[in-house]
Amino acid sequence: MGGWMQNKLCPLLQQLLSRVNFFLKKTRPEEMPGLGDRSLLFLHIPKTAGSSFRDLLRRRFLPESVLSLDEERIKSIDEVLPILNRYRLVQGHLPYESVNHFAKRPFVFTILRDPIDRAISTFYFMKRRVSLLKTPGNDDRFKIKRIKELKSVESMTLLEFIRREPQAAARRLGNLQVEFLTIPCHQYKRALEPSISERELALAKERLSNCDAFGLVERLPETSEYLAYKLQARPFDKMAWLNQTRSRPRLDQIDPEVKAELEELTRYDRQLYAFAAELFEQRRAEMLRELLTWHAGLRYAKNEPTREMAPSFIAGTSLPGEGWYAPETDGTHWYNWTGPETDSWVELASPVGKKYTLKLGVLHALRPESLTELELSVNGARLLHETRPHPPGYMIYAEVPATLLRGKGRKNRIALHVPHPTRPCDSDPLNDDSRLLGISVYHIALTAGC
C-alpha cells in the first residue's frame, strides 16, 4: 500500500512543485520590481509599433505566462476577459476598459502615434494584406473574411478610399486611439462606426494620464527607456522592427488634399496626441530629475562626509531645496525669490523640544495676493499661519504639530505654494526683469520650545 501511495504521490508532488516554482518565477521581484505582483497589460493600438514592443516584452517573461491577442483573432471579447488573470503579461488589441477585469489593477502601458502617419501606414498595410492573402498556399483561416473586408482597398487610392468608403475609413483610419481608450468592452468589435466626441476625448486624456507608462512611436528609444524606468527593470535590448508597412509614402509626400481629408478624419486623435506629447515630455523630465537626484545622493553618500542638517535656513547660504532663484542682496539683506513656478521647498532638520513653530521671514511680495494667499505645509500637511509686520518686512508664523515632524536631526520638507508669480517688467515699463517672481524670503526656521 505504501509503495502504491508513493508511486501515486510523487508525480503529483512534482506537478505541485513545478506549479509553485512556475508561480515564483512569474512573480520574481528582481525581474521588474516596479511590476510587483501585478500583471503587465500592454494595450496595443493597431499600427503603433506594437508588434515590435510585444516582441521586446516577451523576452522578459516565461512563454507560458504570456497572453498575446490580435484583433482579427478575437472572436468575442467575452471569451478573453475571464482568462486575463491567468497571465503575467497580457498584450494585444484590447480596449482600456479591460483593466477592470483583472483581480488586481495591472500595470498599464500603451503607445500612441501621430494620427495622420498612423492612418497612412494603416491604409498601405491593408493594401499589402490583400496581396499577401491572395498568395497561393496561404491557408490562413481568416483569409476569406479578410479579403472580403479589404476588397475595396486593393484598387483604390487613399483619397478614393476615404470618400467612397467613409464608414470603413473612419473605422480603420480615424480616431482609433481615442476609441481604444474609451470604448466599453461590450461594444468592442461590434461598433460599425465609432462615435467620438469631446466627451470621449476628455475620457481618453484622463485614462492616458492614468496609465502607468505610455510612449510615442516618434520617440521609441525614449519610450523604451521610460518603460524600463517605471518597471525598475534593466534597460531593454535593441528593438526588432516587426510588421512594418512597406512601399508607403512618407508623410511629407502626401498630397495636400489627402492630408486635409485625413486631418478631418483624425480630429480627436490629433488632439489626444498633442496632449500625449506634452505629457510625455513632462514625465520624461520628471524621470531624468529623479534619476539625477538619486545619482547625486549616491555619489554624495559614497564620497562626501556626512553633514549635519540644520533646522533653519538663512538666505545667502547654501539652499537646501528647489523652486528658488539664486540669492541676491539689497546691500543690507540677502534673500531668495520664489519662482518661476508656484511651488518652492526647503528641507530642515527637526529641532529639539516639544512645542514647534515654523517661522518664515519675507522681505517683499511682488503682488499682495502672493502673500495673502500663501499656503504652507510640512511633510505634506497643510498648516494654518498668520502674517505680522516685522522689520525688515514680514514674519509668518505657523504652529507645527509634533506628530508632523520626523525624529531629531531628520529632514522635514517645508513647502510653500505662492500663487500669482509675476514679471516685474509687466507692471513697470522701466523694469527689464522678465523673471516670474513670487515672494522674497530671507529666513526660514523650525523652532522649538519646552
C-alpha positions as semicolon CSV with decimal commas, in nm:
position;residue;x (nm);y (nm);z (nm)
1;M;0,000;0,000;0,000
2;G;0,283;0,239;0,093
3;G;0,460;0,176;-0,237
4;W;0,139;0,234;-0,430
5;M;0,079;0,563;-0,249
6;Q;0,437;0,672;-0,306
7;N;0,414;0,594;-0,676
8;K;0,093;0,796;-0,699
9;L;0,202;1,091;-0,483
10;C;0,546;1,151;-0,635
11;P;0,420;1,263;-0,977
12;L;0,151;1,473;-0,807
13;L;0,410;1,631;-0,579
14;Q;0,637;1,702;-0,872
15;Q;0,348;1,870;-1,056
16;L;0,267;2,077;-0,750
17;L;0,628;2,184;-0,704
18;S;0,651;2,264;-1,072
19;R;0,344;2,488;-1,046
20;V;0,478;2,659;-0,732
21;N;0,815;2,714;-0,899
22;F;0,639;2,850;-1,209
23;F;0,443;3,095;-0,993
24;L;0,755;3,207;-0,811
25;K;0,935;3,262;-1,138
26;K;0,644;3,465;-1,270
27;T;0,642;3,693;-0,968
28;R;1,014;3,710;-0,903
29;P;1,062;4,068;-0,775
30;E;1,415;4,109;-0,907
31;E;1,287;4,088;-1,266
32;M;1,075;4,403;-1,253
33;P;1,033;4,544;-0,902
34;G;0,804;4,816;-1,037
35;L;0,562;4,548;-1,152
36;G;0,537;4,381;-0,812
37;D;0,267;4,116;-0,804
38;R;0,063;4,277;-1,083
39;S;0,023;4,168;-1,442
40;L;0,159;4,387;-1,721
41;L;-0,112;4,489;-1,967
42;F;0,016;4,626;-2,297
43;L;-0,272;4,789;-2,483
44;H;-0,161;4,755;-2,843
45;I;-0,339;5,007;-3,065
46;P;-0,304;4,890;-3,430
47;K;-0,015;5,036;-3,630
48;T;0,162;5,198;-3,336
49;A;0,482;4,987;-3,339
50;G;0,307;4,746;-3,106
51;S;0,435;4,429;-3,273
52;S;0,793;4,540;-3,211
53;F;0,722;4,620;-2,845
54;R;0,533;4,295;-2,796
55;D;0,842;4,109;-2,912
56;L;1,055;4,317;-2,680
57;L;0,836;4,246;-2,377
58;R;0,803;3,873;-2,445
59;R;1,177;3,837;-2,400
60;R;1,138;3,916;-2,027
61;F;0,864;3,664;-1,948
62;L;0,822;3,288;-1,947
63;P;0,635;3,176;-2,261
64;E;0,355;3,014;-2,061
65;S;0,294;3,338;-1,868
66;V;0,225;3,544;-2,182
67;L;-0,112;3,600;-2,350
68;S;-0,086;3,770;-2,690
69;L;-0,407;3,871;-2,864
70;D;-0,476;4,003;-3,214
71;E;-0,795;4,188;-3,300
72;E;-0,865;3,967;-3,600
73;R;-0,835;3,652;-3,390
74;I;-1,057;3,768;-3,106
75;K;-1,397;3,622;-3,196
76;S;-1,563;3,762;-2,887
77;I;-1,424;3,985;-2,612
78;D;-1,634;3,785;-2,366
79;E;-1,411;3,483;-2,431
80;V;-1,098;3,677;-2,345
81;L;-1,187;3,874;-2,032
82;P;-1,232;3,576;-1,794
83;I;-0,882;3,440;-1,860
84;L;-0,677;3,761;-1,823
85;N;-0,580;3,687;-1,462
86;R;-0,401;3,367;-1,561
87;Y;-0,113;3,554;-1,723
88;R;0,174;3,771;-1,610
89;L;0,194;3,957;-1,945
90;V;-0,121;4,033;-2,144
91;Q;-0,072;4,218;-2,471
92;G;-0,279;4,282;-2,776
93;H;-0,564;4,474;-2,933
94;L;-0,771;4,519;-2,619
95;P;-0,967;4,827;-2,508
96;Y;-0,854;5,018;-2,200
97;E;-1,165;4,913;-2,009
98;S;-1,028;4,557;-1,993
99;V;-0,822;4,673;-1,691
100;N;-1,141;4,636;-1,487
101;H;-1,146;4,262;-1,550
102;F;-0,825;4,189;-1,360
103;A;-0,848;4,082;-0,996
104;K;-0,585;4,347;-0,922
105;R;-0,537;4,651;-1,142
106;P;-0,250;4,570;-1,381
107;F;0,048;4,783;-1,478
108;V;-0,092;4,953;-1,790
109;F;0,126;5,050;-2,084
110;T;0,036;5,175;-2,432
111;I;0,189;5,361;-2,728
112;L;0,040;5,640;-2,941
113;R;0,139;5,755;-3,287
114;D;0,098;6,068;-3,497
115;P;-0,260;6,005;-3,619
116;I;-0,206;6,104;-3,983
117;D;0,106;5,891;-4,008
118;R;-0,081;5,603;-3,844
119;A;-0,366;5,639;-4,096
120;I;-0,128;5,633;-4,394
121;S;0,054;5,332;-4,256
122;T;-0,276;5,152;-4,195
123;F;-0,406;5,209;-4,547
124;Y;-0,095;5,080;-4,722
125;F;-0,072;4,792;-4,476
126;M;-0,426;4,694;-4,573
127;K;-0,335;4,702;-4,944
128;R;-0,037;4,479;-4,878
129;R;-0,250;4,236;-4,676
130;V;-0,480;4,182;-4,974
131;S;-0,191;4,082;-5,198
132;L;-0,042;3,854;-4,933
133;L;-0,375;3,681;-4,867
134;K;-0,406;3,605;-5,238
135;T;-0,068;3,434;-5,239
136;P;-0,105;3,065;-5,338
137;G;-0,061;2,836;-5,039
138;N;-0,179;3,091;-4,784
139;D;-0,406;2,881;-4,565
140;D;-0,485;3,148;-4,308
141;R;-0,824;3,055;-4,159
142;F;-0,923;3,421;-4,163
143;K;-0,832;3,459;-4,530
144;I;-1,187;3,473;-4,671
145;K;-1,305;3,721;-4,409
146;R;-1,005;3,948;-4,459
147;I;-1,026;3,952;-4,838
148;K;-1,395;4,040;-4,818
149;E;-1,330;4,315;-4,564
150;L;-1,034;4,463;-4,750
151;K;-1,167;4,410;-5,103
152;S;-1,238;4,777;-5,167
153;V;-0,887;4,883;-5,067
154;E;-0,698;4,693;-5,334
155;S;-0,799;4,905;-5,634
156;M;-0,839;5,242;-5,464
157;T;-0,613;5,532;-5,384
158;L;-0,613;5,666;-5,030
159;L;-0,834;5,960;-5,127
160;E;-1,080;5,732;-5,307
161;F;-1,099;5,502;-5,007
162;I;-1,179;5,792;-4,772
163;R;-1,452;5,929;-5,000
164;R;-1,608;5,608;-5,131
165;E;-1,585;5,403;-4,812
166;P;-1,635;5,664;-4,538
167;Q;-1,751;5,415;-4,277
168;A;-1,455;5,182;-4,330
169;A;-1,216;5,478;-4,345
170;A;-1,349;5,617;-4,016
171;R;-1,318;5,276;-3,850
172;R;-0,967;5,196;-3,978
173;L;-0,800;5,534;-4,030
174;G;-0,989;5,769;-3,799
175;N;-0,989;5,831;-3,423
176;L;-0,888;5,478;-3,333
177;Q;-0,658;5,583;-3,049
178;V;-0,934;5,768;-2,868
179;E;-1,164;5,474;-2,938
180;F;-0,932;5,214;-2,785
181;L;-0,901;5,423;-2,469
182;T;-1,275;5,482;-2,428
183;I;-1,489;5,212;-2,589
184;P;-1,672;4,984;-2,341
185;C;-1,575;4,619;-2,359
186;H;-1,927;4,512;-2,451
187;Q;-1,911;4,733;-2,764
188;Y;-1,562;4,629;-2,872
189;K;-1,560;4,479;-3,223
190;R;-1,934;4,544;-3,251
191;A;-1,948;4,915;-3,335
192;L;-1,971;4,953;-3,713
193;E;-1,879;5,320;-3,699
194;P;-1,709;5,474;-3,395
195;S;-1,893;5,762;-3,230
196;I;-1,628;6,000;-3,097
197;S;-1,700;6,338;-2,939
198;E;-1,542;6,584;-2,695
199;R;-1,666;6,362;-2,413
200;E;-1,468;6,062;-2,538
201;L;-1,164;6,284;-2,597
202;A;-1,171;6,407;-2,236
203;L;-1,206;6,048;-2,110
204;A;-0,919;5,933;-2,333
205;K;-0,692;6,203;-2,189
206;E;-0,786;6,103;-1,836
207;R;-0,722;5,734;-1,899
208;L;-0,394;5,800;-2,076
209;S;-0,284;6,002;-1,772
210;N;-0,375;5,705;-1,553
211;C;-0,156;5,464;-1,749
212;D;0,149;5,355;-1,550
213;A;0,357;5,424;-1,859
214;F;0,297;5,524;-2,219
215;G;0,510;5,620;-2,514
216;L;0,514;5,762;-2,864
217;V;0,612;5,591;-3,188
218;E;0,812;5,900;-3,281
219;R;1,009;5,862;-2,953
220;L;1,061;5,486;-2,936
221;P;1,411;5,484;-2,777
222;E;1,290;5,721;-2,505
223;T;0,971;5,515;-2,468
224;S;1,176;5,201;-2,409
225;E;1,388;5,383;-2,150
226;Y;1,083;5,522;-1,971
227;L;0,911;5,183;-1,957
228;A;1,224;5,023;-1,807
229;Y;1,242;5,307;-1,554
230;K;0,878;5,263;-1,446
231;L;0,920;4,886;-1,420
232;Q;1,251;4,934;-1,233
233;A;1,398;4,688;-1,480
234;R;1,728;4,672;-1,661
235;P;1,725;4,853;-1,998
236;F;1,553;4,668;-2,279
237;D;1,754;4,524;-2,566
238;K;1,757;4,670;-2,914
239;M;1,415;4,654;-3,073
240;A;1,345;4,434;-3,373
241;W;1,130;4,620;-3,625
242;L;0,832;4,395;-3,698
243;N;0,520;4,431;-3,915
244;Q;0,649;4,741;-4,089
245;T;0,441;4,876;-4,375
246;R;0,641;4,864;-4,697
247;S;0,606;5,076;-5,007
248;R;0,418;5,354;-4,836
249;P;0,476;5,724;-4,899
250;R;0,626;5,944;-4,633
251;L;0,413;6,196;-4,453
252;D;0,573;6,484;-4,644
253;Q;0,490;6,313;-4,974
254;I;0,114;6,311;-4,917
255;D;-0,098;6,531;-5,142
256;P;-0,237;6,837;-4,955
257;E;-0,592;6,736;-5,046
258;V;-0,543;6,390;-4,895
259;K;-0,379;6,540;-4,589
260;A;-0,675;6,774;-4,537
261;E;-0,913;6,478;-4,550
262;L;-0,701;6,287;-4,300
263;E;-0,683;6,586;-4,067
264;E;-1,062;6,597;-4,053
265;L;-1,084;6,220;-4,015
266;T;-0,840;6,217;-3,720
267;R;-0,952;6,538;-3,549
268;Y;-0,990;6,392;-3,199
269;D;-0,689;6,162;-3,226
270;R;-0,472;6,462;-3,314
271;Q;-0,588;6,648;-3,003
272;L;-0,517;6,341;-2,793
273;Y;-0,171;6,305;-2,949
274;A;-0,082;6,670;-2,879
275;F;-0,183;6,617;-2,516
276;A;0,019;6,294;-2,502
277;A;0,331;6,454;-2,648
278;E;0,329;6,728;-2,384
279;L;0,259;6,484;-2,101
280;F;0,536;6,252;-2,223
281;E;0,787;6,536;-2,207
282;Q;0,676;6,620;-1,853
283;R;0,708;6,262;-1,735
284;R;1,043;6,213;-1,903
285;A;1,170;6,533;-1,737
286;E;1,048;6,402;-1,401
287;M;1,229;6,074;-1,467
288;L;1,557;6,245;-1,550
289;R;1,527;6,471;-1,247
290;E;1,462;6,177;-1,015
291;L;1,749;5,976;-1,161
292;L;1,988;6,270;-1,135
293;T;1,878;6,336;-0,777
294;W;1,929;5,970;-0,690
295;H;2,268;5,966;-0,860
296;A;2,379;6,282;-0,682
297;G;2,268;6,137;-0,349
298;L;2,453;5,813;-0,418
299;R;2,774;5,995;-0,506
300;Y;2,736;6,216;-0,201
301;A;2,684;5,913;0,024
302;K;2,991;5,742;-0,119
303;N;3,234;6,031;-0,150
304;E;3,137;6,305;0,092
305;P;3,149;6,318;0,470
306;T;2,809;6,325;0,640
307;R;2,695;6,677;0,718
308;E;2,453;6,763;0,994
309;M;2,131;6,919;0,865
310;A;2,023;7,247;1,027
311;P;1,672;7,339;1,147
312;S;1,696;7,679;0,978
313;F;1,794;7,844;0,652
314;I;1,939;8,192;0,607
315;A;1,943;8,344;0,258
316;G;2,291;8,382;0,114
317;T;2,394;8,038;0,238
318;S;2,360;7,700;0,065
319;L;1,993;7,648;-0,019
320;P;1,860;7,300;0,082
321;G;1,573;7,291;-0,164
322;E;1,429;7,378;-0,504
323;G;1,190;7,630;-0,660
324;W;1,400;7,937;-0,582
325;Y;1,605;8,189;-0,773
326;A;1,969;8,248;-0,685
327;P;2,032;8,461;-0,375
328;E;2,060;8,836;-0,417
329;T;2,109;9,131;-0,183
330;D;1,979;9,486;-0,144
331;G;2,304;9,583;0,029
332;T;2,165;9,505;0,373
333;H;1,985;9,172;0,350
334;W;2,023;8,857;0,144
335;Y;1,706;8,699;0,007
336;N;1,580;8,438;-0,240
337;W;1,280;8,492;-0,466
338;T;1,036;8,204;-0,515
339;G;0,971;8,111;-0,879
340;P;0,934;8,064;-1,165
341;E;0,674;7,802;-1,062
342;T;0,425;7,839;-0,779
343;D;0,584;7,573;-0,555
344;S;0,910;7,602;-0,360
345;W;1,057;7,393;-0,080
346;V;1,345;7,350;0,163
347;E;1,445;7,063;0,390
348;L;1,517;7,140;0,755
349;A;1,610;6,919;1,047
350;S;1,377;6,859;1,340
351;P;1,485;7,075;1,637
352;V;1,497;6,953;1,998
353;G;1,193;7,043;2,200
354;K;0,822;6,979;2,246
355;K;0,634;7,278;2,102
356;Y;0,725;7,363;1,744
357;T;0,683;7,674;1,530
358;L;0,766;7,744;1,167
359;K;0,890;8,098;1,102
360;L;0,921;8,250;0,757
361;G;1,088;8,588;0,709
362;V;0,970;8,774;0,398
363;L;1,117;9,094;0,256
364;H;0,886;9,158;-0,040
365;A;0,581;9,024;-0,221
366;L;0,563;9,127;-0,585
367;R;0,182;9,110;-0,558
368;P;-0,019;9,134;-0,231
369;E;-0,211;8,817;-0,326
370;S;0,114;8,618;-0,332
371;L;0,142;8,681;0,042
372;T;-0,223;8,675;0,149
373;E;-0,297;8,353;-0,045
374;L;0,029;8,181;0,051
375;E;-0,001;7,812;0,152
376;L;0,246;7,642;0,386
377;S;0,289;7,273;0,457
378;V;0,525;7,045;0,648
379;N;0,581;6,691;0,517
380;G;0,270;6,725;0,301
381;A;0,036;6,852;0,577
382;R;-0,115;7,198;0,535
383;L;-0,055;7,449;0,817
384;L;-0,259;7,742;0,941
385;H;-0,048;8,055;0,962
386;E;-0,057;8,427;1,035
387;T;0,143;8,714;0,888
388;R;0,269;9,002;1,101
389;P;0,471;9,313;1,007
390;H;0,827;9,256;1,123
391;P;1,133;9,460;1,018
392;P;1,269;9,443;0,753
393;G;0,938;9,311;0,609
394;Y;0,703;9,045;0,741
395;M;0,724;8,738;0,961
396;I;0,493;8,443;0,902
397;Y;0,422;8,211;1,195
398;A;0,268;7,862;1,189
399;E;0,234;7,615;1,476
400;V;0,362;7,270;1,378
401;P;0,210;6,963;1,548
402;A;0,483;6,740;1,689
403;T;0,332;6,442;1,507
404;L;0,420;6,601;1,172
405;L;0,792;6,625;1,238
406;R;1,034;6,340;1,198
407;G;1,289;6,233;1,458
408;K;1,565;6,452;1,597
409;G;1,802;6,570;1,323
410;R;1,595;6,409;1,045
411;K;1,488;6,619;0,749
412;N;1,142;6,768;0,703
413;R;1,013;6,919;0,382
414;I;0,884;7,274;0,425
415;A;0,677;7,360;0,116
416;L;0,546;7,696;0,001
417;H;0,273;7,743;-0,257
418;V;0,298;8,104;-0,376
419;P;0,021;8,194;-0,625
420;H;0,036;8,458;-0,895
421;P;0,407;8,469;-0,988
422;T;0,456;8,792;-1,182
423;R;0,711;8,950;-1,412
424;P;0,831;9,290;-1,285
425;C;0,852;9,415;-1,643
426;D;0,478;9,357;-1,688
427;S;0,386;9,611;-1,420
428;D;0,676;9,853;-1,460
429;P;0,777;9,950;-1,816
430;L;1,110;10,081;-1,685
431;N;1,195;9,743;-1,528
432;D;1,358;9,490;-1,763
433;D;1,334;9,195;-1,517
434;S;1,135;8,926;-1,701
435;R;1,156;8,660;-1,430
436;L;0,838;8,517;-1,278
437;L;0,865;8,611;-0,908
438;G;0,652;8,543;-0,602
439;I;0,788;8,644;-0,262
440;S;1,143;8,711;-0,143
441;V;1,245;8,511;0,164
442;Y;1,540;8,586;0,389
443;H;1,492;8,332;0,666
444;I;1,309;8,000;0,730
445;A;1,334;7,819;1,063
446;L;1,180;7,539;1,264
447;T;1,198;7,647;1,628
448;A;1,114;7,457;1,945
449;G;1,012;7,547;2,295
450;C;0,993;7,345;2,614
